[in-house]
Every structure is written in structure tokens, then in C-alpha cells.
Amino acid sequence: MIIVLKPDSTSEQVDHIVDRIHQLGLKTDVSRGIKRTIIGVIGDEDILRNAPLQAIPGVEEVVPILKPYKLASREYQPEDSSFEVGFGVRVGGGHLAMIAGPCAIEGRDILLEIARHVRQAGANILRGGAYKPRTSPYSFQGLGEDGLRHLRDVGDELSMPVCTEVMDPRQVALVDKYTDIFQIGARNMQNFNLLSEVGQTKRPVLLKRGMSASVTDLLMSAEYIMAGGNKRVILCERGIKSFDSSTRNLLDLSIVPNAKGLSHLPIIVDPSHGTGRPDLIPPMSLASIAAGADGVHIEVHSCPEKALSDGPQALLPWQYQEVMDRMRQIASLLGKDIPQPHGARS
């Protein structure tokens, strides 16, 4: 439910309304705009069915939200969300997040080499995994805090915000010391303890769609984060399970306009995990921008055959340069702000 206040409502009236909602056992989220203040009511709306909220001084209108996700809905916020993620880089509202880097951080030197290549091509966010959720317990599990240090050092050297995965609520405080963006992987999309924990931070969160999750499931997971007070959530389509074994997953690009119709949150696409095939990543990247995505997440490695994780689906730097050039052409037609290529700082 949304409570729309009158333009001349006072701070005392706002506080009184919030107190009244809290007395009913519900939570509130106050959003103060230039001309209007609205109060989002979080919880079971049936409790409010017989509560005469419109009789409270300062209230202009009470609007029910029937969707289970309140804060992520278009009813709560009609305009697209846009926010900064670090080093002046914005996501959403026409600003594209071009995320690139290796699947796993393997060392500082190789990370810096890859980062320089992708930054030169126009990537504006560097990604790399320090903790790797692998199907086999015998596969490379990541460098842990050493990897986080390498990622932070390289990001600072190249003035790029960095994104890395957090897998456990107990890791949040540590990862928060090094990253600019928390990544919640597909396997953890419904790890509600983890979602609540990152919701207590103010760090932007990249939330990947679960392998069998509907768009409602994805938005409800975003709601967990937002209900904790963290409104900077980026949705990510990374493919869902399918019977077709010719690709790693089924990349569902229809979720981009679908989610945008339901939610104000930015949504990006990860064609690397979505297809698992370097030959399909470029065309699906272009299709993602054309579908209205707010960015593209691509794995890049300077020597995929030696990569310790997901080498077969990584693009080479020159391939990434080519797809970035082509995405830039499509973005310009749609009036989107895509980063221009530039040289990396030494």
C-alpha cells in the first residue's frame, strides 16, 4: 500500500502517520520527493482493511498495491531507478552498466591485464570472483580474501568500480570492505538470510535470476533486499534451465521488457552464463541492448584455455572489443549512454 501525502503536509504529520502504521505492526518506507512525500507500507495489507488511514491529517490518497513485491513495483515508483555504483558510474535511467572481467580472480597480474583490455574497450565495471560456487568440491574455489585484495587494487588503479560474488551471510562484512557491488549468484537468489544481510548494507547489489525462477520470484528476492533499506538493486538475467543441451542455459530475453513493465529496478543480461558459448555471446549481447537491457555482463579472459573457471565461455579481449563497438551502435540508436572506449591508466 502507498500513502500519498498532501503537498503541504508537515513533518509532524508524517511522523504521526508512520507511528500509526507501526502501531498496527507494519513497516514503513518514507520517500520524500521534490513536490510529494509518499509512504510505502510493507506487510499484510489485510491489517489495514478497516483502518481509516485517509482520515489522518496530511493524507491525500491511499493506494493499494496488490503485487506481493511492494518497494520494487512500478506502483511504488513509476520512474526508472538510477543510482551510482562507484567512481561516478551510474546504472539505470539510460546509463548502461557494461560489466566485464574473468570468471575467477587468478592473480593480480592477470587480472590487471584483462582489466586494462576491457576498460580500453569501454567496460565501466570490473568483475571477478574471489569465492566460486562450483558444482564439484574439487574444482577451483577461488582465492578468497587475497582475490578480493587484488580486485580492489586493480579497480582503484584503473578507476573502475568492482563487482564480486558473496555466497554466505558470514562473508558480507569481509566482502563489503573490498567491493563496490555485491553479486548474488543464481544459486543464492532465494537465500533469504543472505538477501536480508546485504539489505542491511548500503552497497549496490547485482541480483542474478535463479535457474528455475519466475520474474515474480526474482522481484520478491529483490524485495527482501529493499525491505532491509537497500534500494540499489540491479536485476540480472543469466539463463534458466532447459531441456536443450546445445547451450548452457536458456537465455530468456523476454524478461527484460517484462521486468521493466513490473518494476522500476534496472535489469542487465549475462549472455556468458546464459549461453555458455563464445559464438552466441555477441549476438545475444546485441539482442539484450535492443530488448532494453540496462547493461551487459560478459566474461573475458586473455587466455581462456588456461582459465581456472569457465574458460570455454570467455571472450578474448579483441572479441570483447568488437562486440562493444557493435553494442555502442545499437545503444546510440536507442538514446542510451554507453561508455566510450578509452585507454587505461598506467
PALOPA-507283 format. One record per atom (N, C-alpha, C, CB): x, y, z. Coordinates in steps of 0.001 Angstrom, whole numbers, padded with zeros to 6 digits, always signed. Glycine has a CB too. Example, Ala and Ser with C-alpha at 12.3 -4.5 7.8 and 13.67 -1.06 7.14 Angstrom:
2
+013190-005690+007800+012300-004500+007800+013200-003300+007800+011308-004473+009046+012850-002250+007080+013670-001060+007140+012900+000030+007870+014084-000598+005725
! end
This chain:
346
+000842-001196+000000+000000+000000+000000+000876+001244+000000-000952+000007+001221+000419+002271-000714+001122+003550-000754+000206+004626-000178+001561+003909-002212+000747+005418+000708+000018+006570+001252+000617+007826+000647+000083+006614+002824-000174+008531-000153+000272+009767-000793-000126+010939+000099-000338+009918-002231+000855+011751+000466+000581+012874+001356+000287+014149+000576+001758+013100+002295-000393+015052+001224-000712+016342+000607+000574+017163+000445-001761+017123+001463+000600+018038-000559+001829+018826-000792+002257+019651+000421+001627+019754-001974+001282+020076+001245+001612+020930+002389+001696+020158+003698+000588+022028+002521+001839+018832+003615+001916+018030+004840+003184+018382+005613+001884+016515+004509+003071+018359+006922+004192+018744+007776+004982+017515+008235+003686+019532+008994+006169+017777+008746+007000+016692+009280+006297+015999+010446+008373+017234+009732+005588+016780+011263+004862+016190+012391+003774+015247+011904+004251+017287+013270+003095+015626+010811+002052+014764+010270+002648+013476+009700+001259+015506+009189+003794+013600+009037+004465+012408+008506+004838+011466+009642+005726+012800+007700+005415+012013+010697+005818+011191+011843+004601+010512+012482+006557+012054+012891+003490+011231+012542+002278+010668+013150+001750+009499+012319+001188+011755+013291+001775+009652+010993+001300+008574+010118+002193+007349+010254+001257+009042+008646+003507+007569+010282+004461+006464+010426+004232+005750+011753+005921+006978+010333+004046+006513+012825+003797+005911+014133+002524+005076+014120+003703+006991+015207+001495+005578+013448+000216+004847+013385+000392+003517+012660-000865+005698+012675+001144+003529+011580+001379+002293+010820+002172+001301+011668+002135+002595+009494+003166+001791+012367+003962+000923+013224+003129+000321+014347+005132+001693+013804+002162+001083+014872+001271+000570+015913+000453-000614+015409+000339+001675+016406+000215-000651+014104-000541-001750+013502+000343-002953+013188-001227-001275+012235+001635-002855+013511+002540-003974+013321+003136-004071+011932+001837-005223+013626+003109-002974+011178+003633-002969+009818+004857-002064+009729+002552-002513+008821+005627-002228+008658+006808-001416+008420+006488-000307+007428+007968-002282+007907+007315+000729+007436+007105+001845+006515+008402+002196+005800+006561+003071+007266+008233+002802+004638+009365+003344+003891+008943+004712+003377+009803+002390+002710+009589+005751+003874+009226+007124+003518+010100+007595+002374+009364+008073+004733+009459+008069+001301+010169+008599+000140+009754+010052-000053+009873+007754-001144+010724+010947+000154+010437+012378+000041+010906+012898-001306+011109+013167+001185+009965+013264-002153+010282+013829-003450+010330+015338-003396+009278+013381-004479+010521+015956-004571+010595+017419-004622+009245+018037-004268+011048+017892-006020+008165+017446-004778+006836+018015-004556+005966+017167-003636+006136+018195-005873+006256+015886-003544+005390+014984-002795+006199+014080-001876+004549+014144-003747+005560+013684-000809+006089+012637+000056+005125+011469+000014+006295+013146+001519+005658+010264-000171+004822+009077-000131+005389+008120+000911+004740+008400-001529+004493+007344+001490+004883+006360+002495+004483+004986+001986+004223+006662+003883+005465+004131+001822+005185+002750+001449+004945+001928+002704+006344+002152+000617+003861+001179+002684+003520+000321+003817+003876-001108+003447+002004+000444+004199+004710-001740+004272+005233-003068+003971+004650-004067+004959+006784-003082+004022+003991-005076+004425+003398-006094+005272+002051-006533+004735+003252-005583+006691+001269-007187+005547-000037-007717+005162-001059-006596+005090-000500-008799+006151-001504-006262+003869-002439-005150+003695-003808-005438+004301-002595-004831+002224-004115-006705+004557-005410-007017+005169-005550-006368+006543-005589-008532+005289-004431-006142+007213-004466-005488+008524-005041-004085+008413-003061-005434+009139-004845-003461+007244-005262-002065+007066-006675-001921+006512-004299-001362+006151-007316-003067+006264-008610-003013+005586-009615-002140+006322-009169-004406+005430-009622-002200+007635-010586-001421+008428-009943-000230+009134-011251-002316+009457-008725+000114+008729-008045+001266+009339-008315+002511+008497-006504+001009+009467-008959+003530+009050-009307+004733+008270-008109+005661+008066-010431+005502+008966-007139+005206+007282-005907+005982+007117-006152+007327+006453-004903+005197+006306-007155+007382+005561-007377+008620+004833-007918+009726+005736-008330+008379+003685-008338+009341+006939-008836+010344+007883-007713+011019+008652-009806+009708+008855-006490+010499+008512-005367+011088+009249-004954+012401+008579-004160+010098+009312-004743+013461+009339-004319+014743+008749-003051+014597+007922-004094+015783+009844-003054+015201+006737-001915+015170+005840-002024+014129+004745-000685+014932+006617-002929+013170+004892-003082+012121+003893-004004+012591+002772-003630+010834+004536-003537+012445+001542-004362+012806+000384-005018+011590-000253-003521+013532-000651-004246+010476-000356-004771+009299-001042-004091+008044-000508-004568+009418-002570-004853+006973-000442-004334+005666-000051-004515+004730-001246-005065+005110+001237-003386+004209-001753-003411+003399-002975-002955+001978-002636-002498+004027-004090-003825+000991-002795-003387-000393-002522-002475-000922-003617-004599-001317-002375-001505-001722-003233-000645-002429-004194-000934-003913-004027+000900-002106-003968-001445-004526-005080-001854-005915-004987-000691-006883-005206-002946-006192-005989+000383-006401-005813+001522-007289-006065+002227-007610-004746+002519-006641-007074+002777-008818-004631+003449-009188-003384+004737-008402-003147+003757-010666-003389+005349-007898-004229+006530-007057-004070+006061-005606-004092+007600-007335-005197+006353-004883-003052+005860-003515-002885+006886-002485-003365+005509-003256-001417+008060-002517-002728+009074-001499-002993+009662-001609-004384+010174-001591-001977+009648-002798-004971+010209-002999-006307+009208-002692-007412+010702-004420-006452+007973-002410-007059+006912-002279-008066+006878-000905-008725+005573-002561-007435+006292-000860-009903+006079+000408-010611+005047+001266-009885+005625+000148-012061+004135+000646-009159+003151+001439-008416+003837+002282-007354+002096+000527-007768+004834+001684-006710+005550+002416-005670+006427+003508-006268+006400+001460-004836+007092+003206-007368+007965+004187-008020+007779+004092-009526+009458+003960-007633+007034+004995-010128+006751+004912-011568+007989+005123-012442+005701+005934-011939+008916+005979-012013+010084+006283-012838+011186+005254-012614+010607+007694-012532+012038+005062-013634+013141+004108-013540+014125+004525-012456+013862+003983-014888+014604+003542-011707+015658+003813-010734+016984+004039-011449+015781+002652-009725+017773+004944-010920+019114+005217-011422+019972+005591-010228+019113+006353-012509+021152+004981-010131+021999+005258-008969+023462+005032-009335+021594+004366-007764+024335+005621-008508+025771+005490-008723+026288+004237-008026+026518+006741-008212+027264+003572-008667+027841+002355-008099+029325+002515-007768+027654+001197-009061+029877+003685-008020+031280+003923-007724+032009+004609-008854+031958+002637-007404+032994+005465-008524+033804+006198-009496+032944+006962-010511+034730+005235-010228+031795+007440-010087+030931+008226-010962+030129+007426-011969+031743+009204-011684+030203+006096-011928+029466+005247-012863+028022+005099-012387+030144+003853-013002+027067+005375-013269+025654+005248-012950+025054+004055-013689+024898+006542-013308+024023+003489-013086+023285+002369-013671+021809+002721-013672+023543+001040-012887+021119+002416-014770+019693+002675-014872+019395+004066-015388+019040+002481-013540+018149+004267-015811+017741+005575-016310+018472+005986-017566+017952+006607-015259+018841+005033-018418+019552+005333-019660+021053+005155-019566+019256+006724-020079+021573+004903-018372+023011+004675-018183+023259+003166-018153+023533+005360-016860+024135+002690-019027+024350+001260-019164+025539+000776-018342+024553+000909-020616+025331-000340-017647+026402-000991-016888+027043-002039-017780+025861-001635-015564+028257-001775-018234+028986-002719-019080+030023-003406-018198+029663-001998-020315+029657-004576-017702+030445-005311-016719+031268-006376-017442+029529-005956-015634+032553-006432-017157+033411-007413-017828+034586-007774-016936+033915-006869-019182+035110-008967-017189+036272-009451-016445+036263-010964-016397+036294-008872-015020+037239-011545-015737+037328-013015-015692+036293-013600-014743+038737-013458-015263+035987-014877-014956+035080-015567-014042+035676-015581-012643+034797-017009-014527+036940-015986-012548+037613-016076-011253+038875-015220-011241+037959-017540-010926+039176-014634-010101+040427-013901-009922+041529-014931-009706+040341-012886-008716+042512-014936-010597+043578-015941-010547+044910-015371-010060+043765-016556-011917+044995-014059-009985+046217-013389-009559+046141-011932-009975+047475-014073-010159+046949-011083-009344+046851-009654-009629+047289-009310-011047+047682-008875-008640+048376-009885-011509+048914-009514-012815+047956-009868-013946+050252-010196-013041+047390-011085-013925+046484-011492-014993+045184-010691-014906+046195-013011-014917+044742-010371-013691+043538-009557-013540+043760-008157-014101+043122-009479-012063+044912-007568-013803+045219-006233-014304+045297-006237-015828+046538-005723-013704+045900-007274-016409+045984-007370-017868+044595-007403-018500+046775-008617-018277+043713-008236-017968+042347-008341-018507+041592-007040-018291+041584-009514-017849+041757-006459-017096+041035-005230-016772+041422-004091-017711+041302-004825-015323+042687-003991-018039+043128-002938-018959+042480-003114-020332+044666-002944-019092+042388-004363-020778+041778-004631-022082+040289-004229-022089+041929-006130-022442+039551-004670-021074+038112-004405-021100+037823-002925-020865+037392-005257-020046+038640-002279-020047+038446-000842-019827+038711-000072-021117+039373-000330-018696+039739-000477-021838+040045+000189-023099+038899+000019-024092+041349-000360-023693+038224-001124-024037+037098-001373-024940+035848-000599-024538+036785-002854-024981+035808-000105-023297+034656+000672-022853+033915+000115-021659+033718+000806-023956+034353-001014-021111+033717-001533-019902+033867-000510-018778+034336-002904-019489+032818-000358-017979+032890+000618-016884+032792-000017-015500+031792+001637-017039+032646-001356-015438+032636-002080-014162+033451-003356-014337+031168-002406-013695+034354-003602-013406+035202-004797-013451+034619-005867-012547+036656-004464-013030+034521-007100-013069+034028-008210-012267+035100-009291-012124+032756-008798-012892+035007-010016-011047+035924-011128-010808+035513-011848-009549+037384-010640-010702+035558-013175-009565+035109-013955-008425+036246-014332-007490+034414-015194-008900+036083-014009-006210+037044-014428-005193+036573-015693-004482+037270-013304-004177+035248-015869-004436+034637-017079-003898+033788-017679-005011+033776-016780-002605+034054-018924-005364+033411-019540-006516+032515-020708-006087+034468-020021-007517+031206-020598-006338+030306-021714-006049+030384-022746-007173+028847-021212-005869+031143-023787-007001+031359-024773-008052+030523-026030-007818+032838-025137-008137+030124-026653-008907+029340-027882-008811+030149-028986-008135+028880-028337-010207+031432-029052-008444+032300-030063-007836+033110-029454-006698+033242-030677-008892+033195-030140-005561+034008-029613-004454+035503-029664-004751+033721-030390-003181+035882-030349-005843+037291-030480-006197+037729-029415-007203+037557-031866-006762+036797-028612-007707+037140-027540-008644+037691-026335-007884+035903-027129-009484+038340-025450-008624+038931-024235-008044+037847-023415-007341+039633-023380-009145+038052-023114-006070+037046-022443-005251+037297-020947-005076+036984-023093-003904+038355-020426-005689+038647-019001-005571+039764-018712-004583+037408-018257-005161+040297-017494-004640+041427-017092-003795+040995-016468-002478+042302-016120-004539+039702-016290-002277+039235-015718-001018+039659-014274-000836+039739-016535+000134+040091-013924+000376+040415-012522+000663+041591-012022-000171+040729-012351+002144+042536-012885-000512+043625-012456-001397+043061-011995-002744+044648-013609-001605+042077-012718-003251+041439-012317-004503+040713-010993-004360+040469-013388-004968+040060-010794-003241+039371-009523-003007+040362-008361-003001+038599-009567-001676+041527-008577-002392+042550-007512-002370+043018-007185-003780+043758-007931-001499+043251-008218-004593+043673-007983-005979+042608-007188-006738+043950-009327-006697+041352-007569-006548+040255-006897-007252+040172-005431-006857+038920-007595-006961+040286-005163-005560+040222-003779-005085+041398-002962-005613+040201-003740-003550+042585-003539-005576+043777-002836-006044+043670-002479-007523+045020-003686-005800+043243-003445-008335+043136-003208-009783+042022-002216-010068+042881-004532-010543+040896-002344-009386+039810-001389-009586+040237+000030-009254+038611-001773-008742+040950+000199-008164+041414+001539-007782+042441+002063-008782+042021+001517-006365+043331+001191-009244+044355+001630-010189+043741+002123-011490+045329+000497-010474+042666+001477-011945+042044+001833-013220+040794+002696-013053+041692+000579-013981+040498+003097-011818+039312+003921-011521+038036+003249-012029+039456+005324-012154+037908+001961-011733+036727+001194-012114+036053+000634-010862+037105+000051-013092+034729+000800-010715+034050+000085-009640+034136-001415-009886+032575+000534-009525+034140-002197-008811+034312-003641-008936+033106-004375-008367+035594-004096-008226+032869-005557-008923+031735-006386-008547+032229-007800-008291+030636-006370-009644+031814-008383-007178+032218-009753-006872+031121-010441-006081+033549-009777-006089+031128-011773-006130+030051-012550-005525+030280-012759-004035+029917-013893-006222+029179-012679-003294+029170-013046-001881+028228-014239-001755+028720-011834-000951+028676-015288-001033+027944-016545-001020+027290-016874+000314+028855-017646-001395+027666-016172+001359+027242-016566+002702+027063-015305+003547+028277-017540+003361+026039-015255+004398+025882-014078+005263+027133-013762+006071+024721-014286+006204+027907-014797+006398+029119-014575+007198+030226-013902+006400+029626-015891+007750+030109-013859+005077+031114-013213+004237+030820-011744+003973+031223-013940+002930+029603-011298+004287+029163-009969+003855+030076-008867+004387+027729-009716+004314+030397-008910+005670+031230-007850+006255+032605-007803+005606+031376-008058+007765+033187-008967+005322+034508-009013+004694+034450-008504+003258+035066-010442+004724+033522-009004+002464+033426-008604+001063+033099-007113+000959+032356-009444+000330+032315-006619+001897+031923-005207+001896+033136-004286+002011+030949-004928+003042+034233-004772+002596+035443-003965+002739+036147-003736+001403+036396-004631+003713+035868-004585+000403+036638-004548-000837+035817-004207-002085+037301-005864-001037+034534-004541-002097+033780-004425-003338+032980-003134-003410+032855-005604-003490+032578-002778-004628+031637-001681-004834+030227-002207-005051+032067-000823-006024+030126-003447-005542+028831-004062-005832+028863-005510-005345+028498-003991-007365+027896-005880-004521+027716-007280-004167+027034-008005-005323+026889-007422-002861+027528-009181-005678+026805-010033-006611+026189-011196-005842+027740-010547-007741+024889-011411-006038+024202-012579-005505+023984-013520-006675+022840-012198-004798+024621-014688-006638+024553-015620-007748+023216-016336-007838+025651-016623-007633+023019-017008-008969+021750-017694-009227+021420-018706-008143+021792-018388-010576+022422-019420-007653+022176-020446-006632+021725-019836-005314+023432-021279-006408+022000-018563-005097+021658-017905-003830+020520-016906-003971+022870-017202-003272+019834-016892-005108+018780-015899-005312+017705-015980-004233+018149-016083-006682+017456-017166-003713+016456-017324-002658+017083-017731-001322+015421-018358-003076+018340-017334-001145+018988-017471+000164+018576-016234+000962+020586-017603+000041+017434-016327+001638+016820-015136+002211+017634-014549+003358+015431-015459+002692+018379-015377+004068+019269-014830+005102+020347-013954+004478+019918-015966+005916+020892-014404+003353+021915-013620+002665+021316-012338+002091+022570-014450+001547+020126-012435+001506+019475-011249+000942+019205-010211+002040+018152-011642+000236+018733-010672+003169+018464-009750+004277+019745-009100+004783+017767-010484+005424+020835-009871+004785+022114-009335+005274+022636-008233+004366+023157-010451+005386+022637-008449+003040+023101-007387+002138+022111-006231+002112+023308-007936+000715+020856-006518+002474+019877-005442+002573+020173-004477+003699+018511-006011+002757+020947-004934+004694+021318-004054+005808+022469-003124+005443+021699-004883+007028+023141-003397+004320+024220-002533+003863+023657-001492+002913+025339-003352+003178+024470-000562+002505+024071+000424+001501+024799+000179+000184+024350+001848+002003+025409-000987+000081+026186-001349-001102+025257-001809-002222+027211-002452-000764+025412-001329-003467+024589-001842-004568+024685-003354-004694+025002-001193-005880+023590-003981-005111+023521-005437-005206+023109-005840-006615+022531-006013-004163+023921-006712-007235+023580-007316-008517+022947-008667-008217+024844-007461-009453+021661-008799-008484+020895-009982-008123+020600-010812-009363+019589-009590-007414+021209-012000-009437+021023-012858-010602+019782-013739-010445+022265-013729-010826+019097-013948-011553+017898-014781-011564+018258-016246-011309+017156-014637-012907+017497-016896-010463+017705-018313-010182+017430-019162-011412+016818-018764-009028+017969-020369-011397+017921-021207-012591+016529-021713-012935+018831-022370-012417+015589-021634-011997+014200-022024-012273+013226-020962-011770+013882-023382-011621+013688-019724-011677+012899-018659-011049+012043-017908-012058+013814-017684-010332+010830-017574-011656+009964-016713-012450+010338-015253-012217+008477-016959-012102+009756-014368-013008+010028-012947-012811+009515-012492-011446+009382-012110-013934+008403-013058-010988+007893-012720-009656+008849-013194-008574+006507-013336-009435+009404-014397-008740+010390-014897-007775+011581-013946-007674+010870-016306-008174+012053-013483-008836+013194-012573-008862+012872-011268-008144+013616-012290-010303+011699-010715-008406+011322-009442-007791+011061-009598-006294+010084-008869-008479+010561-010762-005886+010381-010981-004451+011724-011064-003731+009575-012258-004205+012735-011637-004399+014069-011658-003808+014636-010244-003705+015009-012551-004635+014398-009431-004732+014814-008027-004664+014110-007320-003514+014518-007304-005995+012854-007687-003273+012083-007072-002192+012723-007349-000829+010638-007589-002209+013279-008536-000646+013968-008854+000598+015103-007863+000853+014511-010290+000558+015867-007568-000195+016984-006629-000064+016476-005231+000226+017841-006624-001335+015457-004811-000523+014948-003449-000397+014242-003237+000932+014002-003131-001541+013578-004274+001436+012885-004146+002715+013860-003899+003855+012062-005395+002996+015127-004275+003667+016149-004000+004671+016678-002582+004621+017279-004951+004509+016262-001830+003605+016680-000435+003482+017602-000159+002320+017343-000009+004723+018054-001202+001622+018974-001037+000498+018178-001013-000807+020037-002179+000475+018064+000148-001420+017238+000302-002622+018041+000160-003918+016549+001651-002600+019350+000021-003807+020191-000022-005018+020383-001475-005472+021581+000652-004753+019374-001986-006166+019368-003372-006626+019350-003392-008155+018145-004148-006047+020214-004215-008738+020268-004416-010185+019870-005864-010454+021703-004091-010771+018835-006068-011239+018414-007414-011613+019303-007931-012737+016926-007430-012042+019456-009242-012826+020294-009814-013881+019697-011111-014398+021718-010056-013368+019453-011174-015704+019035-012401-016389+020292-013146-016820+018106-012088-017625+020410-014419-016402+021599-015203-016729+021240-016586-017262+022487-015338-015505+019990-016735-017704+019579-018004-018277+018926-018917-017262+020755-018692-018888+017965-019697-017720+017267-020656-016875+017451-022054-017451+015763-020302-016756+017158-023058-016658+017347-024434-017082+016380-024800-018210+017162-025380-015896+016870-025632-019125+016078-026035-020278+016408-027479-020633+016336-025099-021485+015563-028091-021440+015838-029445-021918+016880-029460-023035+014555-030095-022405+017158-028302-023641+018075-028219-024772+019514-028199-024274+017780-026967-025625+020292-029182-024674+021671-029281-024206+022677-028588-025124+022048-030724-024057+022201-027914-026167+023126-027265-027095+023678-025953-026535+022433-027005-028423+023020-025417-025509+023524-024233-024815+023561-024524-023322+022643-022979-025117+024339-023747-022596+024463-023974-021149+023126-023768-020454+025523-023036-020541+022421-022695-020822+021108-022384-020260+020228-021808-021364+021227-021387-019064+018992-021524-021034+018074-020860-021952+018040-019382-021577+016635-021501-021900+018582-018531-022429+018631-017096-022147+017286-016476-022498+019783-016404-022939+016567-016034-021484+015201-015532-021640+015217-014009-021716+014299-016009-020471+015350-013481-022923+015407-012021-023072+014053-011355-022898+015967-011664-024426+012975-012136-022940+011655-011526-022732+011515-010990-021309+010539-012548-023020+012358-011464-020390+012261-010979-019016+012661-009516-018915+013134-011821-018096+013443-009009-019883+013882-007610-019816+012688-006664-019915+014895-007305-020941+011903-006679-021016+010728-005804-021036+009664-006219-020028+010127-005785-022419+009609-007519-019722+008641-007998-018731+008927-007382-017365+008672-009539-018640+010164-007484-016919+010534-006920-015617+010404-005403-015605+011961-007318-015253+010749-004774-016720+010657-003318-016785+009218-002827-016699+011292-002815-018065+008282-003635-017179+006879-003263-017046+006375-003403-015622+006035-004101-017964+006990-004276-014851+006547-004552-013490+007320-003772-012442+006665-006014-013206+008591-003450-012735+009469-002887-011721+010274-001714-012272+010406-003958-011181+010653-000820-011367+011488+000329-011718+012972-000001-011651+011182+001495-010799+013334-001188-011170+014737-001538-010991+015425-001774-012336+014864-002781-010109+016700-001396-012467+017437-001705-013698+017648-003206-013830+018794-000975-013719+017709-003686-015079+017961-005102-015327+019004-005235-016423+016654-005844-015717+020000-006079-016171+021050-006328-017147+021003-007794-017563+022445-005957-016573+021806-008159-018566+021808-009522-019098+023227-010078-019089+021221-009556-020531+023341-011348-018723+024620-012072-018707+024563-013171-019767+024919-012677-017282+024974-012869-021018+024928-013883-022072+026030-014935-021955+025022-013217-023412+027042-014682-021129+028110-015666-020942+027563-016917-020266+029263-015068-020109+026906-016749-019112+026287-017883-018438+025007-018316-019152+025985-017533-016980+024355-017359-019797+023102-017665-020461+023244-018619-021631+022474-016413-020928+024393-018563-022312+024603-019428-023473+025751-020409-023268+024869-018588-024700+026815-019977-022578+027985-020831-022396+028790-021028-023657+027566-022154-021878+028494-020233-024687+029165-020405-025984+029657-019063-026516+028213-021066-027007+030970-018915-026726+031513-017643-027211+030902-017182-028529+032998-017760-027371+030496-018133-029396+029922-017730-030680+028533-017130-030524+029860-018918-031620+027842-017435-029425+026495-016901-029208+026481-015643-028344+025627-017955-028570+027585-015394-027638+027611-014236-026745+027453-012917-027505+028911-014221-025955+028176-012675-028626+027997-011395-029320+026570-011144-029805+028928-011331-030491+025919-012074-030550+024558-011766-030992+023569-011601-029845+024072-012844-031911+023729-012363-028755+022813-012216-027631+023084-010938-026846+022916-013419-026711+024315-010462-026884+024625-009166-026272+023922-008045-027026+026150-008922-026250+023992-008100-028346+023312-007093-029162+021804-007141-028943+023635-007300-030647+021266-008363-028882+019826-008521-028662+019411-007995-027294+019427-009989-028798+020291-008127-026314+019995-007634-024966+019823-006119-024958+021108-008040-023992+020745-005419-025620+020642-003962-025701+019378-003570-026463+021894-003360-026385+019093-004271-027555+017902-003971-028353+016623-004214-027557+017892-004816-029628+016650-005194-026637+015468-005503-025830+015244-004493-024716+015593-006888-025237+016225-003611-024497+016072-002575-023483+016851-002798-022206+014663-002441-023147+017791-003750-022217+018583-004015-021012+019389-002791-020600+019522-005204-021239+019640-002690-019309+020408-001580-018749+021892-001889-018643+019873-001218-017391+022319-002927-019342+023729-003283-019346+023920-004733-019731+024349-003019-017987+025175-005108-019938+025523-006474-020328+026741-006910-019517+025806-006573-021869+026697-008143-019060+027721-008731-018193+028415-009837-018992+027094-009295-016847+029694-009661-019309+030407-010608-020174+031717-011031-019521+030678-009986-021565+031982-012337-019578+033251-012852-019065+034318-012772-020148+033094-014306-018567+035481-012230-019764+036599-012011-020686+037861-012556-020041+036762-010493-021043+038676-013229-020850+039946-013757-020353+040978-013667-021478+039789-015237-019847+042219-013319-021125+043257-013173-022142+043769-014511-022652+044406-012372-021592+043523-015592-021897+043919-016939-022343+042903-017944-021794+045385-017299-021863+041731-018046-022431+040670-018908-021905+041091-020348-021680+039511-018887-022830+042030-020851-022485+042418-022257-022339+043159-022519-021032+043286-022681-023510+043651-021449-020386+044339-021600-019112+043500-021106-017939+045655-020860-019147+042275-020649-018208+041422-020124-017140+041090-021215-016134+040129-019530-017722+041036-020837-014861+040747-021801-013805+039258-022019-013609+041365-021346-012512+038421-021193-014268+036968-021320-014140+036288-020771-015381+036459-020588-012880+035413-021555-015986+034564-021132-017111+035344-020580-018304+033593-020088-016641+036529-021105-018572+037295-020659-019727+036571-020828-021051+038580-021393-019779+035841-021950-021276+035194-022163-022574+034152-021115-022953+034550-023495-022582+033637-020358-021975+032618-019366-022310+033143-017932-022275+031454-019496-021364+034451-017765-022110+035027-016423-022043+035394-015918-023430+036259-016413-021138+035188-014625-023645+035639-013988-024878+037083-013544-024725+034740-012788-025241+037808-013529-025840+039129-012927-025866+038981-011405-025892+039945-013430-027091+039998-010670-025463+039875-009209-025436+039469-008592-026774+041174-008610-024999+040039-009079-027910+039688-008492-029201+038240-008800-029565+040627-009006-030295+037735-009939-029119+036327-010262-029365+035419-009341-028546+036040-011747-029022+035842-009067-027315+035065-008151-026486+035057-006748-027083+035624-008115-025061+036187-006321-027605+036263-005016-028260+035267-004926-029416+037689-004756-028769+035193-005979-030212+034285-005981-031360+032823-005901-030926+034508-007233-032203+032441-006703-029939+031041-006698-029517+030682-005383-028830+030760-007880-028577+031623-004775-028128+031363-003469-027522+031129-002412-028589+032527-003054-026620+031903-002438-029653+031722-001476-030738+030333-001620-031356+032808-001665-031813+029889-002846-031522+028582-003079-032132+027443-002731-031164+028463-004542-032582+027623-003035-029884+026600-002655-028902+026472-001139-028804+026934-003245-027522+027592-000458-028960+027579+001000-028883+026711+001593-029998+029017+001556-028971+026742+000986-031160+025923+001462-032284+024434+001301-031984+026286+000702-033574+024061+000153-031426+022656-000073-031103+022210+000856-029977+022422-001543-030709+023062+001013-028970+022715+001881-027844+022479+003314-028292+023813+001844-026793+023285+003775-029223+023128+005156-029693+021785+005350-030396+024277+005532-030642+021318+004328-031091+020015+004412-031751+018878+004505-030741+019804+003203-032656+019086+003892-029574+018049+003876-028537+018193+005027-027553+018087+002562-027786+019195+005889-027770+019402+007020-026875+019970+006638-025525+018125+007735-026675+020679+005497-025459+021270+005047-024209+022711+005549-024105+021219+003506-024106+023154+005718-022861+024510+006195-022574+025415+004999-022359+024532+007132-021329+026220+004643-023383+027149+003531-023273+028572+004087-023235+026968+002528-024453+029426+003546-022395+030782+004096-022258+031551+004047-023574+031555+003335-021183+032316+005095-023803+033178+005154-024983+034512+004448-024695+033421+006630-025409+035169+003910-025719+036471+003274-025493+037505+004310-025096+036936+002518-026747+038425+003920-024255+039485+004836-023838+040658+004012-023362+038999+005810-022723+041812+004642-023311+042994+003942-022846+043014+003827-021346+044237+004634-023323+043594+002756-020846+043704+002568-019403+044848+003391-018847+043901+001089-019062+044689+003792-017596+045775+004490-016925+046905+003519-016616+045275+005165-015637+048082+004001-016718+049239+003135-016393+049451+003112-014897+050532+003625-017109
! end
